[in-house]
Amino acid sequence: MLQGKHIIIGITGSIAAYKTALLTRLLIKQGATVKIVMTPLAKEFITPVTLATLSKNTVLSDFFHHDDGTWNSHVDLGIWADVFVIAPCTANTLAKMANGIADNLLLTTYLSVRCPVVVAPAMDMDMFAHKATQRNITTLKNDGVSFIEPTSGELASGLDGKGRMAEPEAIAQWLSDFFETKESLKKKILITAGPTYEAIDPVRFIGNYSTGKMGFAIAEEAANRGAQVTLIAGPVQLKTTHPNITRIDVKSAQEMHDVAVKLFPEMDAGILSAAVADFTPETKYDIKIKEKQSLTIHLKPNPDIAQKLGSIKTNKQILAGFALETNDEMAHAMGKLERKNFDFIVLNSLADKGAGFGYDTNKVTIIQRNGEKKDFELKSKKEVAKDIISILASCLDRI
Protein backbone atom coordinates (compact mmCIF):
# COMPACT_ATOMS: atom_id res chain seq x y z
CA MET A 1 0.00 0.00 0.00
CA LEU A 2 3.01 2.34 0.26
CA GLN A 3 4.08 2.08 -3.38
CA GLY A 4 4.37 5.60 -4.79
CA LYS A 5 3.34 7.33 -1.55
CA HIS A 6 4.99 10.59 -0.53
CA ILE A 7 5.91 10.45 3.16
CA ILE A 8 7.52 13.15 5.31
CA ILE A 9 9.24 11.84 8.42
CA GLY A 10 9.77 14.39 11.17
CA ILE A 11 12.44 13.61 13.77
CA THR A 12 12.73 15.41 17.11
CA GLY A 13 15.38 15.34 19.83
CA SER A 14 14.94 11.92 21.41
CA ILE A 15 17.23 8.94 21.90
CA ALA A 16 14.60 6.98 19.93
CA ALA A 17 15.74 8.82 16.79
CA TYR A 18 18.04 5.90 16.02
CA LYS A 19 14.94 3.81 15.26
CA THR A 20 13.94 6.22 12.51
CA ALA A 21 16.81 5.00 10.34
CA LEU A 22 15.20 1.55 10.22
CA LEU A 23 11.75 3.08 9.69
CA THR A 24 13.07 5.04 6.70
CA ARG A 25 14.58 1.90 5.22
CA LEU A 26 11.33 -0.06 5.68
CA LEU A 27 9.26 2.64 3.94
CA ILE A 28 11.71 2.91 1.03
CA LYS A 29 11.66 -0.88 0.57
CA GLN A 30 7.86 -0.76 0.33
CA GLY A 31 8.04 1.75 -2.52
CA ALA A 32 7.48 5.06 -0.69
CA THR A 33 9.34 8.27 -1.42
CA VAL A 34 10.61 9.67 1.88
CA LYS A 35 11.72 13.17 2.78
CA ILE A 36 13.04 13.88 6.26
CA VAL A 37 12.75 17.01 8.38
CA MET A 38 14.74 17.19 11.62
CA THR A 39 14.70 19.60 14.52
CA PRO A 40 18.15 21.04 15.32
CA LEU A 41 18.36 18.94 18.50
CA ALA A 42 17.52 15.74 16.61
CA LYS A 43 20.89 16.01 14.85
CA GLU A 44 22.55 15.37 18.22
CA PHE A 45 21.05 11.87 18.23
CA ILE A 46 21.38 10.76 14.59
CA THR A 47 23.28 12.35 11.69
CA PRO A 48 21.62 13.81 8.60
CA VAL A 49 24.19 11.93 6.48
CA THR A 50 22.85 8.56 7.67
CA LEU A 51 19.25 9.55 6.95
CA ALA A 52 20.04 11.17 3.60
CA THR A 53 21.79 7.97 2.51
CA LEU A 54 18.82 5.81 3.50
CA SER A 55 16.11 8.13 2.15
CA LYS A 56 18.03 9.11 -1.01
CA ASN A 57 16.89 12.71 -0.37
CA THR A 58 18.51 15.73 1.24
CA VAL A 59 17.60 15.95 4.91
CA LEU A 60 16.10 19.31 5.87
CA SER A 61 16.58 21.07 9.19
CA ASP A 62 17.13 24.78 8.57
CA PHE A 63 14.86 27.28 6.86
CA PHE A 64 17.55 28.06 4.30
CA HIS A 65 20.96 26.86 3.14
CA HIS A 66 23.66 28.97 4.77
CA ASP A 67 26.04 28.76 1.81
CA ASP A 68 23.78 30.20 -0.89
CA GLY A 69 20.59 31.29 0.93
CA THR A 70 18.33 28.78 -0.86
CA TRP A 71 15.00 28.53 1.00
CA ASN A 72 13.63 25.18 2.12
CA SER A 73 9.92 25.66 1.43
CA HIS A 74 7.77 24.08 4.12
CA VAL A 75 4.74 25.07 2.00
CA ASP A 76 5.90 23.05 -1.03
CA LEU A 77 6.79 20.17 1.27
CA GLY A 78 3.33 20.23 2.81
CA ILE A 79 1.63 20.14 -0.59
CA TRP A 80 3.87 17.26 -1.77
CA ALA A 81 3.15 14.88 1.12
CA ASP A 82 0.51 12.15 1.41
CA VAL A 83 1.21 11.77 5.14
CA PHE A 84 3.45 13.42 7.73
CA VAL A 85 4.70 11.06 10.44
CA ILE A 86 6.63 12.51 13.37
CA ALA A 87 8.68 9.72 14.93
CA PRO A 88 9.97 10.18 17.52
CA CYS A 89 7.95 13.09 18.85
CA THR A 90 9.03 14.61 22.16
CA ALA A 91 6.83 16.23 24.80
CA ASN A 92 8.34 19.58 23.80
CA THR A 93 7.29 19.23 20.17
CA LEU A 94 3.83 17.97 21.17
CA ALA A 95 3.35 21.09 23.29
CA LYS A 96 4.45 23.38 20.47
CA MET A 97 2.20 21.64 17.95
CA ALA A 98 -0.79 21.93 20.29
CA ASN A 99 -0.21 25.67 20.66
CA GLY A 100 0.70 26.55 17.09
CA ILE A 101 4.31 27.50 17.83
CA ALA A 102 6.47 27.53 14.69
CA ASP A 103 10.08 28.05 15.70
CA ASN A 104 11.71 25.39 13.52
CA LEU A 105 11.25 23.85 10.08
CA LEU A 106 9.48 20.75 11.39
CA LEU A 107 6.83 22.81 13.16
CA THR A 108 6.25 25.16 10.23
CA THR A 109 5.88 22.07 8.04
CA TYR A 110 3.28 20.68 10.48
CA LEU A 111 1.30 23.92 10.27
CA SER A 112 1.50 23.88 6.46
CA VAL A 113 0.70 20.28 5.50
CA ARG A 114 -2.65 19.47 3.94
CA CYS A 115 -2.20 15.75 4.47
CA PRO A 116 -2.96 13.61 7.55
CA VAL A 117 -0.48 13.85 10.42
CA VAL A 118 0.48 10.92 12.66
CA VAL A 119 2.63 11.14 15.77
CA ALA A 120 4.69 8.45 17.54
CA PRO A 121 5.52 9.89 20.97
CA ALA A 122 8.76 9.05 22.78
CA MET A 123 9.58 10.29 26.28
CA ASP A 124 10.02 9.23 29.88
CA MET A 125 7.01 7.63 31.55
CA ASP A 126 6.35 10.54 33.93
CA MET A 127 6.52 13.05 31.08
CA PHE A 128 4.06 11.02 29.02
CA ALA A 129 1.65 10.63 31.94
CA HIS A 130 1.85 14.30 32.97
CA LYS A 131 -1.44 16.18 32.77
CA ALA A 132 0.08 18.83 30.50
CA THR A 133 1.25 16.22 27.97
CA GLN A 134 -2.06 14.39 28.04
CA ARG A 135 -3.88 17.71 27.61
CA ASN A 136 -1.74 18.48 24.55
CA ILE A 137 -2.42 15.03 23.11
CA THR A 138 -6.17 15.56 23.55
CA THR A 139 -5.92 18.95 21.82
CA LEU A 140 -4.05 17.46 18.88
CA LYS A 141 -6.48 14.56 18.57
CA ASN A 142 -9.31 17.07 18.43
CA ASP A 143 -7.36 18.83 15.67
CA GLY A 144 -7.35 15.56 13.71
CA VAL A 145 -3.83 14.33 14.48
CA SER A 146 -3.52 10.53 14.79
CA PHE A 147 -1.35 8.86 17.42
CA ILE A 148 0.60 5.61 17.45
CA GLU A 149 0.67 4.78 21.14
CA PRO A 150 4.06 4.37 22.82
CA THR A 151 4.81 0.99 24.35
CA SER A 152 5.91 0.03 27.86
CA GLY A 153 9.41 -1.13 28.66
CA GLU A 154 12.84 0.03 29.71
CA LEU A 155 13.36 3.73 29.10
CA ALA A 156 16.51 5.80 28.59
CA SER A 157 16.21 7.00 32.20
CA GLY A 158 16.53 3.42 33.42
CA LEU A 159 12.91 3.38 34.57
CA ASP A 160 10.40 0.91 33.25
CA GLY A 161 7.06 2.25 31.99
CA LYS A 162 5.04 3.61 29.08
CA GLY A 163 6.93 6.02 26.84
CA ARG A 164 8.97 3.95 24.36
CA MET A 165 8.38 4.92 20.75
CA ALA A 166 6.57 2.20 18.81
CA GLU A 167 8.91 -0.07 16.89
CA PRO A 168 9.63 0.84 13.24
CA GLU A 169 7.84 -2.28 11.98
CA ALA A 170 4.69 -1.26 13.89
CA ILE A 171 4.80 2.29 12.50
CA ALA A 172 5.32 1.01 8.94
CA GLN A 173 2.37 -1.37 9.37
CA TRP A 174 0.22 1.45 10.76
CA LEU A 175 0.97 3.53 7.67
CA SER A 176 0.22 0.62 5.34
CA ASP A 177 -3.10 -0.03 7.10
CA PHE A 178 -3.86 3.69 7.01
CA PHE A 179 -3.50 3.90 3.23
CA GLU A 180 -5.45 0.69 2.75
CA THR A 181 -8.33 2.15 4.78
CA LYS A 182 -7.91 5.60 3.25
CA GLU A 183 -8.31 4.30 -0.28
CA SER A 184 -10.94 1.64 0.42
CA LEU A 185 -14.10 3.73 0.00
CA LYS A 186 -14.21 4.14 -3.77
CA LYS A 187 -17.85 5.24 -3.74
CA LYS A 188 -19.95 8.27 -4.59
CA ILE A 189 -21.50 9.74 -1.45
CA LEU A 190 -24.01 12.54 -1.01
CA ILE A 191 -23.81 14.48 2.28
CA THR A 192 -26.00 17.30 3.52
CA ALA A 193 -24.75 19.68 6.20
CA GLY A 194 -25.58 22.84 8.08
CA PRO A 195 -28.89 24.64 8.62
CA THR A 196 -31.43 25.92 6.14
CA TYR A 197 -32.71 29.50 6.22
CA GLU A 198 -36.37 30.14 5.42
CA ALA A 199 -36.82 33.73 4.31
CA ILE A 200 -39.45 35.98 5.88
CA ASP A 201 -38.32 39.08 4.01
CA PRO A 202 -34.99 40.11 2.44
CA VAL A 203 -33.29 40.55 5.85
CA ARG A 204 -35.06 38.11 8.18
CA PHE A 205 -35.35 34.33 8.21
CA ILE A 206 -36.31 31.30 10.26
CA GLY A 207 -33.29 29.12 11.01
CA ASN A 208 -31.50 27.10 13.68
CA TYR A 209 -28.17 26.93 15.47
CA SER A 210 -26.47 24.34 13.25
CA THR A 211 -22.88 25.23 12.26
CA GLY A 212 -22.35 22.35 9.81
CA LYS A 213 -19.25 21.12 11.67
CA MET A 214 -20.48 17.52 11.92
CA GLY A 215 -21.47 17.23 8.28
CA PHE A 216 -18.26 18.83 7.05
CA ALA A 217 -16.21 16.46 9.22
CA ILE A 218 -18.08 13.51 7.70
CA ALA A 219 -17.45 14.81 4.19
CA GLU A 220 -13.74 15.26 4.92
CA GLU A 221 -13.39 11.77 6.38
CA ALA A 222 -15.23 10.14 3.48
CA ALA A 223 -13.02 12.02 1.02
CA ASN A 224 -9.90 11.00 2.94
CA ARG A 225 -10.92 7.37 2.46
CA GLY A 226 -11.18 7.75 -1.28
CA ALA A 227 -14.86 8.58 -1.78
CA GLN A 228 -16.09 11.13 -4.30
CA VAL A 229 -18.21 13.37 -2.08
CA THR A 230 -20.96 15.75 -3.11
CA LEU A 231 -21.58 18.08 -0.16
CA ILE A 232 -24.82 20.05 -0.16
CA ALA A 233 -24.19 22.81 2.37
CA GLY A 234 -26.64 25.21 3.94
CA PRO A 235 -25.46 28.72 4.92
CA VAL A 236 -22.33 28.11 7.04
CA GLN A 237 -18.95 29.77 7.54
CA LEU A 238 -16.90 26.60 6.93
CA LYS A 239 -14.53 26.01 4.03
CA THR A 240 -13.73 22.89 2.00
CA THR A 241 -10.38 22.23 0.33
CA HIS A 242 -10.30 18.48 -0.29
CA PRO A 243 -10.08 17.68 -4.02
CA ASN A 244 -12.55 14.78 -3.60
CA ILE A 245 -15.33 17.08 -2.34
CA THR A 246 -17.70 18.86 -4.71
CA ARG A 247 -19.57 21.51 -2.75
CA ILE A 248 -23.00 22.88 -3.64
CA ASP A 249 -24.24 25.80 -1.52
CA VAL A 250 -27.95 26.28 -0.87
CA LYS A 251 -30.03 28.36 1.53
CA SER A 252 -33.55 26.97 1.82
CA ALA A 253 -34.93 23.51 2.49
CA GLN A 254 -36.58 23.53 -0.93
CA GLU A 255 -33.24 24.23 -2.62
CA MET A 256 -31.53 21.45 -0.63
CA HIS A 257 -34.41 19.08 -1.46
CA ASP A 258 -34.25 19.77 -5.18
CA VAL A 259 -30.48 19.24 -5.42
CA ALA A 260 -30.53 16.11 -3.24
CA VAL A 261 -33.38 14.47 -5.15
CA LYS A 262 -31.70 15.21 -8.46
CA LEU A 263 -28.30 13.82 -7.46
CA PHE A 264 -29.11 10.92 -5.13
CA PRO A 265 -29.96 8.37 -7.87
CA GLU A 266 -26.33 8.64 -9.07
CA MET A 267 -24.91 7.97 -5.60
CA ASP A 268 -23.86 4.83 -3.75
CA ALA A 269 -24.82 6.35 -0.40
CA GLY A 270 -26.22 9.40 1.33
CA ILE A 271 -25.69 10.80 4.82
CA LEU A 272 -28.22 13.44 5.81
CA SER A 273 -26.66 15.47 8.61
CA ALA A 274 -28.21 18.86 7.77
CA ALA A 275 -30.57 20.45 10.28
CA VAL A 276 -33.33 21.16 7.78
CA ALA A 277 -36.09 23.57 8.82
CA ASP A 278 -39.40 21.73 9.13
CA PHE A 279 -41.48 24.77 8.19
CA THR A 280 -41.24 27.81 5.95
CA PRO A 281 -43.36 31.00 5.83
CA GLU A 282 -46.38 30.82 3.53
CA THR A 283 -45.70 34.40 2.48
CA LYS A 284 -42.23 35.75 1.74
CA TYR A 285 -42.15 39.53 1.58
CA ASP A 286 -40.17 41.13 -1.26
CA ILE A 287 -39.28 44.20 0.79
CA LYS A 288 -38.28 44.63 4.41
CA ILE A 289 -41.25 44.59 6.80
CA LYS A 290 -41.54 47.99 8.47
CA GLU A 291 -44.65 47.66 10.61
CA LYS A 292 -44.10 48.14 14.34
CA GLN A 293 -47.21 46.25 15.42
CA SER A 294 -47.27 42.53 16.17
CA LEU A 295 -46.92 40.26 13.14
CA THR A 296 -48.42 36.84 12.56
CA ILE A 297 -46.41 34.51 10.32
CA HIS A 298 -48.22 31.52 8.89
CA LEU A 299 -45.99 28.50 8.26
CA LYS A 300 -46.30 25.56 5.91
CA PRO A 301 -44.34 22.28 5.97
CA ASN A 302 -41.11 22.02 4.01
CA PRO A 303 -40.53 19.03 1.73
CA ASP A 304 -39.16 16.06 3.69
CA ILE A 305 -35.77 15.36 2.13
CA ALA A 306 -35.08 12.22 4.16
CA GLN A 307 -38.47 10.67 3.43
CA LYS A 308 -38.18 11.42 -0.27
CA LEU A 309 -34.70 9.91 -0.60
CA GLY A 310 -35.79 6.94 1.49
CA SER A 311 -38.70 6.32 -0.88
CA ILE A 312 -36.49 6.29 -4.00
CA LYS A 313 -33.53 4.44 -2.44
CA THR A 314 -32.65 1.18 -4.19
CA ASN A 315 -31.29 -1.98 -2.59
CA LYS A 316 -27.87 -1.01 -3.97
CA GLN A 317 -27.79 2.24 -1.99
CA ILE A 318 -27.21 3.09 1.68
CA LEU A 319 -29.00 5.99 3.35
CA ALA A 320 -28.25 7.34 6.83
CA GLY A 321 -29.61 10.20 8.86
CA PHE A 322 -29.39 11.99 12.20
CA ALA A 323 -31.75 12.31 15.13
CA LEU A 324 -31.03 15.23 17.47
CA GLU A 325 -33.43 14.77 20.37
CA THR A 326 -34.28 16.37 23.72
CA ASN A 327 -36.45 13.61 25.22
CA ASP A 328 -37.39 9.94 24.63
CA GLU A 329 -34.30 9.85 22.45
CA MET A 330 -34.16 6.15 21.57
CA ALA A 331 -37.87 5.86 20.77
CA HIS A 332 -37.78 8.91 18.50
CA ALA A 333 -34.63 7.70 16.75
CA MET A 334 -36.02 4.20 16.14
CA GLY A 335 -39.24 5.69 14.77
CA LYS A 336 -37.31 7.95 12.40
CA LEU A 337 -35.12 5.05 11.29
CA GLU A 338 -38.22 3.18 10.13
CA ARG A 339 -40.20 6.10 8.71
CA LYS A 340 -37.35 7.44 6.59
CA ASN A 341 -36.16 4.00 5.42
CA PHE A 342 -32.65 4.64 6.75
CA ASP A 343 -30.05 1.89 6.91
CA PHE A 344 -28.67 3.45 10.07
CA ILE A 345 -29.30 6.53 12.17
CA VAL A 346 -26.96 8.64 14.31
CA LEU A 347 -28.62 9.66 17.58
CA ASN A 348 -27.38 12.48 19.74
CA SER A 349 -29.07 14.31 22.58
CA LEU A 350 -29.00 17.94 23.60
CA ALA A 351 -29.06 16.61 27.16
CA ASP A 352 -25.47 15.41 26.75
CA LYS A 353 -22.92 18.07 27.65
CA GLY A 354 -20.65 18.89 24.71
CA ALA A 355 -22.99 17.41 22.10
CA GLY A 356 -25.20 19.12 19.54
CA PHE A 357 -25.02 22.48 17.78
CA GLY A 358 -21.92 24.64 17.94
CA TYR A 359 -19.57 22.26 19.73
CA ASP A 360 -16.39 20.74 18.32
CA THR A 361 -17.33 17.52 20.11
CA ASN A 362 -20.24 15.11 19.91
CA LYS A 363 -21.55 12.03 21.71
CA VAL A 364 -23.56 9.66 19.56
CA THR A 365 -25.27 6.30 19.40
CA ILE A 366 -25.40 4.61 15.98
CA ILE A 367 -28.37 2.32 15.40
CA GLN A 368 -28.50 0.07 12.34
CA ARG A 369 -31.56 -1.39 10.67
CA ASN A 370 -30.26 -4.90 11.36
CA GLY A 371 -30.58 -4.19 15.10
CA GLU A 372 -26.93 -3.45 15.85
CA LYS A 373 -26.49 -0.53 18.25
CA LYS A 374 -23.27 1.05 19.46
CA ASP A 375 -22.76 3.82 22.00
CA PHE A 376 -19.73 6.08 21.60
CA GLU A 377 -18.08 8.29 24.20
CA LEU A 378 -17.80 12.06 23.86
CA LYS A 379 -15.10 12.83 21.30
CA SER A 380 -14.21 15.36 18.64
CA LYS A 381 -16.52 15.58 15.65
CA LYS A 382 -13.61 14.54 13.45
CA GLU A 383 -13.33 11.32 15.46
CA VAL A 384 -17.10 10.82 15.38
CA ALA A 385 -16.95 11.21 11.60
CA LYS A 386 -14.48 8.31 11.47
CA ASP A 387 -16.93 6.11 13.39
CA ILE A 388 -19.80 7.07 11.08
CA ILE A 389 -17.84 6.42 7.89
CA SER A 390 -16.63 3.08 9.26
CA ILE A 391 -20.27 2.04 9.82
CA LEU A 392 -21.15 3.28 6.32
CA ALA A 393 -18.27 1.26 4.83
CA SER A 394 -19.46 -1.90 6.59
CA CYS A 395 -23.02 -1.34 5.31
CA LEU A 396 -21.75 -0.86 1.75
CA ASP A 397 -19.73 -4.08 2.03
CA ARG A 398 -22.94 -6.00 2.77
CA ILE A 399 -24.75 -5.01 -0.44
N, C-alpha and C positions, 0 to 999 in steps of 0.2 A: 504493500500500500504506500510505501515511501518513494517509489520510483518517480523521478521527476519533480519531487516536492522541494520547495524552497524553504529552508529552515534556518532561522537565526538562533544561535546559542549565545546566551548571555552568561558570563562568568563573573562572580563577585569574590571578595576576599575571604575565602574559607579554605581550610586544609583539604576539604572534599574536592577542590578544583582538580586534583590529580585524576579523579574519576572521569572528568569531562573529556580527557584524551580518548579514553575507551569509548565513551558515548559518541564522540565525533566519528571514530572509526566505524562503529556499528551503523550509524546513519548513512555514511558514505557507501558502505558495502551494500546497503539496501537500496541504493540508487538515488538518494537525496543529494541536493546541492546545499552545502553548509557554509554559512558565513558566521564568524565569531566576533562578538563585541565583549571586551573585558573592561572592568573598572581598573583604575590605576593600581589599587591594592591587590587585585587578583594576580597581577604580574609578579608579585612576591612569592606566589605559591606554585605557579606553572608558567613556563616561558612562552611568549608569542611564537617563537620559532617552532617549538614542538607542535603547537596547534595549527600554525600555518602549513606545516608539512603534511599533517594529517588531513586537514580540510581542503588543501590545494587552493586556498584563498588567503589574501592578506588579512591578518588579524587587526581589528580596529580597536583603538582605545582612546585616542585623542580626537578633538574636534577638527584638527587640521594637521597636516604634515609640517614639521618644523623646518625642513630643509627648503621647501618650495612654496609653502602656504596653501597647498591643495586642501580643499575642504572635504571632510568625510560627511556626506549628507545623510543624516538620520531620517530625513523625510523620504528620500529615494529608497533607503533600506527598508523602511516601514511599508512602502508600497510593494516592494519586491517580494516580501515574505508571505508564505502560507501559514506559518506558525512561528511564534517567538517563545522559546523555552529558556528559562533562566535557571541554570543548574550548575553549581549550587547558588542558592539565594540566601544571603545573610539576613539577620534581623534588622540590620541597619538599612539595607536596600528595601526590604519589605516596608519599613516605616516611611521611607522616602517615596516609594511608589504610592502608598496609601494617602499621602498628603500632597502629591503632585510636585514634589521637589525634583528639579532637573539640573543637577550640578555635575553630571558626567555624561558621556556619550551613551552609555547603556540606558540611563534614565530618560534622556531625551528621545531615544529610540522607542522605549516603552510608551511614552506619551504620544508618539507619532504613528505607531503601527495601526493598521486597519484590520489585521488578522487576529485570530485568537491568541491569547497569552496563557502559558502554563508555567507554574513555578514549582521547583523542587527545593524546599527549604533545607538548610543545613546549619545547625547551631547547637550549643550546649542545651541540655535538657531543661534547665531552669529558665534559660532565655526563651526557649520555645513555649514553655508553659506559662510564661509571664502574661499577666492580663493585657499589657500594652501590645505584645506581639499577637496575642489571640484577637484583640480588638482590630489590629491592622489586617489580619487575615480575613476577618469577617467583612471589613470594609472592601477589601479587594475582591472577595467572592461576590459581594453585592454589585461590584463594578463589572462582573463577568469574567474575572480571572479564575482559571482552573488551578487546582493544587494536586500534586502528587505527594501524598503523605510521607513524611520521614519515617524511618524504621527505628526500632529500639535495638540497643547494643552498646558496645564500648565506644566512648566518645574521646575526642582528642584531650579532654581534660582529665581523662582517667576514670570518670564516672560512667555509670551504666544506666542508660535511659533513652527516652525518645528524642531524637534530634539528628540521627544519621541520615544523610541524603540517600534517597532510594538508589539502588544499584543501577548502573548504566543499562543493563539488559531490561530492567523493569521500566525505565523511562522510554527506551526505544520501543518496547511493546505497547506502552501507553499511547505513544504517538501513532503507531501503526493502527491500533484499535480506534483511536480518535479519527483518523482519516477514513477508516472503513465505515464508521458510523456517520461521519460528516457527509460522505458521498453516497449513502445508502438510500436516500429518500428521493429518487428520481421521479417525482410526481408533480402534477400541477395542482396547486392548492389555492383556494379562494379564502381570504380572511377579511372579516369586517372589524373595524376598531373605532373607538372614540364615541362621542355623543352624536346626536342629530339635533339641529336647531330648526324649530318650527316658527316661521315668521308671523308676527302679529302686524307689524308695520315695518318700514325700512330700517328702523333702529332698535326694535324690540323683538324678542323671541321667547319661546318656551324651550327650555333645555334641561340639562342635568349636569352633575359634577364630574362626569367621566373625563379623564385626561388622555385616554388611549394607550397608556403605558403597557398594559397587559397585552393588548392586541399587537402592538408594535414589537414587543418582546417575542411573541409567538411567531410573527412574520420573520423576524431576524433569525430565530433558531431554526425554523423550517428552511430558510434560505441557506443557512450555514451547513445544513445536512444535504444540500444538493437539490432541494425542491425549487421549482419555478413558481414564485408566489405572486398572486395578484392581490394587492392590499387595497380595499375600499375604505378610505379614511374619512370620518366626519371631521368637523372643524377642530383641529388640535394644533398645538405648537411644536410637535415633534417632527424630526427630520428622518429621512431614509437615505442610506448611501449604498446599500448592498446591491451589487449588479444583478442578483437573482430576483429582486423585488420590483414589480411594476406597480406604481402607486396611482390610484384614481381618487381624487378628492371630490367629496360631495358635501352638501349641507343638510338637506332634509331627508326624512325617512323615505319619502317617495323616490327621491333621486337614488338613494342607496338601494332601495327595492328594485328599481328598474335596471340598474347596472348588475346587481347580483343575479337577478333572474335571467338576464341576457347571457351572462358569462358562465354560470354554474354548470350547464350541460357539457361544457368543454373540460371541466375539471375532474380530477380524481377524488378530491375531498374539499370540504368546506368547514371552516371554524368560525362560528358567529360569536364574536366577543364584543361587538358594538353594543352600547347602551342606547337602543333605538327608542325614541319617544313613542309612547303608545297612542297619543292623540295629537291632533293639529287643529288650529283655529279654522272654523268654517269660513270665516271672512278674513282675508288678508288685505289690509289697507295699503293703498299705493303711496300715500303721503303720511307723514308723522302725525299721530293722533295728538291733538292739542287740548281737548276738553279737560277741564279740571274736575268735573263731577265723576262719580263712580262709573265704572265701565264693566259691562257684562260681556264675557267672551264665551261664545258657544264653541264647543270642541266636537270633532268627529274622529272616529278611529283611523289610525294610520294602517296601511297595508302591513300584514304580518309576514315579514321576510322569512322567518324561520319556518312557519307553517307552509308557505309557498314552496320553499326549497325542499322541505321534507316531502311534499306531495309529488314533486317531480324527480326526486332522487331515485336512481336505479340501483340494482343490487351489485353494481360494480363501483359504486361511490360510497364514501363515508361522509357523514355529516355530524358535526358536534356543535354544542351550544353552551351557554353559560346561564346559571341561575344565581342571581344576587338577591338574597332573601333577608328578611328581618325577623321572621317568626315561622314556626313549623317548617323549617328549612328542608328537611329530607322529604317530607310529603309533597311540598311544592315542586321540588326538583324532580322527583319520580314522576309526578303528573306531567310536567313539562317534557320530560324525556319521551313519554308515550305520545302526547299530543302532537309534538313537532316531528316525530319520527326520527329522532336523533339516534346515532349509534353510541354516543356517550355524552354525558353532560358534566360540566365543571361547576360544582356548587361552592359558593363562598357566602359568608354571612357578615353583615354589617355589625353583628354583635361581637365578632372577633377583633380584638385590638390589632391594628396594623394591617387589616385587610380591607378591600373595597377601594372606592374612588380616592385618587390623589396620592396614595402611598406608593413607595418603591417596593413594598413587600406585599405578600398575599398568603393566605392560608386556605387551601382548597381540599375538597373531596371530589374524586372523579368516580362517577358511577357509569358502568357500561350496560348496554342493553342485555348482555348475556348474564347479568347479575353480579359481575365482579365489581367490588367497591374498594377504593383505597383512600385512606386519609393521609394527608401530608402535613408536615409541621410548617410553621410560619417560616418563610424564606423569601429571598428576593424574587421579583417577578421574572427576572431572567432565568433563575433556577426553576421556577414554576413552569415557565415556557418549555424547558427541557423535559419535564415530566409529562406535559400535555402532548408534545410532539412524539415522545416515546410511546405513549398510549395510541396515538394516531397511527404510528408506524406499525404497531402490532395489529391494529384493526385492518390496515391495508394488506398486511401479510396474510390475513385470513380469507380474503376474497379473491 
